[in-house]
Amino acid sequence: MRVNRILLSSALVVVALVVQVSVLSRLHLPGAVPDLLLLTVLGLAMVYGHVGGALVGFGAGLLADLAPPADHAAGRYALVLCVIGYLAGLIKPDNGRLKSATGPMVVVVVAAIGTTLLYAGVGALVGDTAARHVGLGSLLFTAALYDLLLAPFVVPGIMALARRAENDPLADTGSQAKKTDISSGWLSGGTGLRIGGQRGGLSGLKGKAVRARTARAGRIKGVKRL
């Protein structure tokens, strides 16, 4: 991942985790807790693609596994968000812009349900049966509902920030300058390559020489006629 992606993703993930732990988890809502960290991963994945989404999801999940008051095995939520980020990044269009809000909303609902199921499944593999006592059906419904209500206020803003960081004019200017420096280095190294400006300059000199000869011949003919 590029530096601007890493910096932006790290900042958004840390802010989302702090808000979720300090605010959302203390609301004592029935059922699940609104997953702001999941929405952050989804917003970044739908701009960065499946590879970037998987990396951001793994980093965000691992941070959530290690942050207090986590009471589960480290790496459990990292695995879940890595898979979800990868799958969410697969819907990224070629131009990086989604035509409607229907797609992201469907992704949020599916991701909320998938995250709950994957988390419960991984927990069952390691001997954690807490989801059975709470009620898996209630968790699925409330997780999808809370995340869907919170998504319009989070996902579009995160996607806009990610697109703005991707279209950094300073980065474009730097890349163009780098290309120019590389071309100049090849020419000064004696490779024999020619750029358009040099070809145009040689053809311009040849054209001037031809015009000068034509004008000289016209003057000679004019003198002879006199």
Beta strands, then each sheet from edge to edge (+ up, - down):
end
